[in-house]
Structure formats: C-alpha cells, structure tokens
Amino acid sequence: MGISNSKEEEDEGRELREKINELEDEVKEVKKRREKEALKYEHDLWLFACKEEEWKQDMAKMKMTLEVALEKWKKLYHEIKLELDHLILHTLLQGEKCSQGDSEYLIIEELQKELKAKEETVQALTSRLAAMENENIKKERDIDILRQSLKILSIGKNAEI
C-alpha cells in the first residue's frame, strides 16, 4: 500500500506540473496578445496625433488664405469707394447734373454696382470665415472627445493587464 500511494502521489504531482505548465503557457500567450494590443494602440495614437497636426496645419493654411483674400477684397472695396467719392465730388464741383453728363452718370452707376458686388463678396467671405471657425471649434471638440476616449480605452486595457 505504501508504494501505491507514492505512485499515485507521483502521478498526481506530474499532472499538477502539466497543468501548471499549461497555465504558464496560457499566461505567456495572454501577455504576448496584450503587448501586441499595446503596440497597436500606441501606433494608432501616434497616427492620430499626426493626422491631428496635419489637420491643424491645413486649417491654418485655409484660414490664412481666406484672410488674405478678405484683405484684398477690403482694399479693392476701399479703392472703389474712394474713386466713387472722387467722381461724385468732381461732378458736384463742376456743377454738372447727372442728366447732362450721361457718360459720367453711367460710369458712376457702374462703379456703384461694382461697389455693391464687392460689399456682398466681403460679407460672404466674412460669413464663410466665421463658418470655418465654427467648424474648427467643432473639430477641436471632436478631437478632444477622441482623446478622452483613447485615454479611457488605455486605462481599461491597463486595468485588464
């Protein structure tokens, strides 16, 4: 009986060692999987940061372009306004009425139409710039939400590990 007990204990010990080895293998696999997930997460985070920086640069370029265009329109608007004021003053000083100087009247009318068109263009560009700024704010909010989500995911993954 003493020999059979030791043989049973030996078999039981062998089975336990095999189970321990299997569990150790499972733990190693889980660690490898977690390491791969962590590397992928870090890679995704890096890609996200690159895309965010690229987007910010694109938005800055677009805003700068719009501001330059807006300044050009404003300058043109002021030049036309000054020219109109000069023509009106010149006409008044000579004592001519619009009915007598049809050609000048037509020029003034044309310049006033151009001025109105330029004013509308300036207003449209200003509205477009404001819309882009609002869009920028929304995108920044979305980026912030994504950052927070990534942070939450990383905390969850770290807790699992």
C-alpha positions as CSV (number, residue, x, y, z in Angstrom):
1,M,0.0,0.0,0.0
2,G,2.8,2.5,0.7
3,I,4.2,2.0,-2.8
4,S,0.8,2.5,-4.5
5,N,0.3,5.7,-2.5
6,S,3.6,7.1,-3.6
7,K,3.0,6.1,-7.2
8,E,-0.4,7.9,-7.0
9,E,1.2,10.9,-5.5
10,E,3.8,10.9,-8.1
11,D,1.2,10.7,-10.9
12,E,-0.8,13.4,-9.2
13,G,2.3,15.6,-8.9
14,R,3.1,15.0,-12.6
15,E,-0.5,16.0,-13.6
16,L,-0.2,19.1,-11.4
17,R,3.1,20.1,-13.1
18,E,1.5,19.6,-16.5
19,K,-1.4,21.8,-15.5
20,I,1.0,24.4,-14.2
21,N,2.9,24.3,-17.5
22,E,-0.3,24.7,-19.5
23,L,-1.4,27.7,-17.3
24,E,2.0,29.3,-17.7
25,D,1.7,28.9,-21.5
26,E,-1.7,30.5,-21.4
27,V,-0.4,33.4,-19.3
28,K,2.5,33.9,-21.8
29,E,0.0,33.9,-24.7
30,V,-2.2,36.5,-23.0
31,K,0.9,38.6,-22.2
32,K,2.0,38.5,-25.9
33,R,-1.5,39.4,-27.0
34,R,-1.6,42.3,-24.6
35,E,1.8,43.5,-25.8
36,K,0.6,43.4,-29.4
37,E,-2.5,45.3,-28.5
38,A,-0.5,47.9,-26.6
39,L,1.8,48.3,-29.6
40,K,-1.1,48.7,-31.9
41,Y,-2.7,51.2,-29.5
42,E,0.5,53.3,-29.4
43,H,0.7,53.1,-33.2
44,D,-2.9,54.3,-33.5
45,L,-2.3,57.0,-31.0
46,W,0.8,58.2,-33.0
47,L,-1.2,58.1,-36.3
48,F,-4.0,60.1,-34.6
49,A,-1.5,62.7,-33.4
50,C,0.0,63.0,-36.9
51,K,-3.4,63.4,-38.5
52,E,-4.4,66.0,-35.9
53,E,-1.3,68.0,-36.6
54,E,-1.9,67.7,-40.4
55,W,-5.5,68.9,-40.0
56,K,-4.4,71.9,-37.8
57,Q,-1.8,72.9,-40.5
58,D,-4.5,72.6,-43.2
59,M,-6.9,74.7,-41.2
60,A,-4.3,77.3,-40.6
61,K,-3.5,77.5,-44.3
62,M,-7.1,77.8,-45.2
63,K,-7.7,80.5,-42.6
64,M,-4.7,82.4,-43.8
65,T,-5.8,82.1,-47.4
66,L,-9.3,83.4,-46.6
67,E,-7.9,86.3,-44.5
68,V,-5.6,87.3,-47.4
69,A,-8.5,87.2,-49.8
70,L,-10.7,89.1,-47.4
71,E,-8.0,91.8,-47.1
72,K,-7.7,92.1,-50.9
73,W,-11.4,92.5,-51.2
74,K,-11.5,95.1,-48.5
75,K,-8.7,97.0,-50.2
76,L,-10.4,96.8,-53.5
77,Y,-13.7,97.9,-51.9
78,H,-12.0,101.0,-50.3
79,E,-10.3,101.9,-53.6
80,I,-13.6,101.7,-55.5
81,K,-15.3,103.7,-52.7
82,L,-12.6,106.4,-52.9
83,E,-12.9,106.5,-56.7
84,L,-16.7,106.9,-56.4
85,D,-16.3,109.6,-53.8
86,H,-13.8,111.4,-56.1
87,L,-16.1,111.2,-59.1
88,I,-19.1,112.4,-57.2
89,L,-17.2,115.3,-55.7
90,H,-15.7,116.2,-59.1
91,T,-19.2,116.1,-60.7
92,L,-20.7,118.3,-57.9
93,L,-17.8,120.8,-58.2
94,Q,-18.3,121.3,-61.9
95,G,-22.0,121.9,-61.3
96,E,-23.0,119.2,-63.7
97,K,-26.2,117.3,-63.2
98,C,-26.4,113.6,-63.9
99,S,-28.8,114.2,-66.8
100,Q,-26.3,116.4,-68.6
101,G,-23.3,114.0,-68.2
102,D,-24.8,110.7,-69.3
103,S,-21.4,109.0,-69.7
104,E,-20.3,110.1,-66.2
105,Y,-23.6,109.1,-64.8
106,L,-23.3,105.6,-66.4
107,I,-19.7,105.3,-65.0
108,I,-20.9,106.2,-61.5
109,E,-23.8,103.8,-61.8
110,E,-21.4,101.0,-62.9
111,L,-19.0,101.8,-60.1
112,Q,-21.8,101.8,-57.6
113,K,-22.9,98.3,-58.9
114,E,-19.3,97.1,-58.6
115,L,-19.1,98.5,-55.1
116,K,-22.3,96.8,-54.0
117,A,-21.0,93.5,-55.5
118,K,-17.7,93.9,-53.7
119,E,-19.5,94.6,-50.4
120,E,-21.6,91.4,-50.9
121,T,-18.4,89.4,-51.6
122,V,-16.7,90.8,-48.5
123,Q,-19.8,89.9,-46.5
124,A,-19.9,86.4,-48.0
125,L,-16.2,85.9,-47.2
126,T,-16.7,87.1,-43.7
127,S,-19.6,84.6,-43.2
128,R,-17.5,81.8,-44.7
129,L,-14.6,82.6,-42.4
130,A,-17.0,82.6,-39.4
131,A,-18.4,79.2,-40.5
132,M,-14.9,77.8,-40.9
133,E,-14.0,79.0,-37.4
134,N,-17.2,77.3,-36.1
135,E,-16.2,74.1,-37.9
136,N,-12.8,74.3,-36.4
137,I,-14.3,74.6,-33.0
138,K,-16.5,71.5,-33.6
139,K,-13.5,69.5,-34.9
140,E,-11.4,70.5,-31.9
141,R,-14.2,69.4,-29.7
142,D,-14.4,66.0,-31.6
143,I,-10.6,65.6,-31.2
144,D,-10.9,66.3,-27.5
145,I,-13.6,63.6,-27.3
146,L,-11.4,61.2,-29.2
147,R,-8.5,61.9,-26.9
148,Q,-10.7,61.2,-23.9
149,S,-12.0,58.0,-25.4
150,L,-8.5,56.8,-26.2
151,K,-7.4,57.7,-22.6
152,I,-10.4,55.7,-21.3
153,L,-9.5,52.8,-23.5
154,S,-5.9,52.8,-22.4
155,I,-6.9,52.9,-18.8
156,G,-9.3,50.0,-19.4
157,K,-6.5,48.0,-21.2
158,N,-4.0,48.7,-18.4
159,A,-6.6,47.6,-15.8
160,E,-7.1,44.3,-17.8
161,I,-3.3,43.6,-18.0
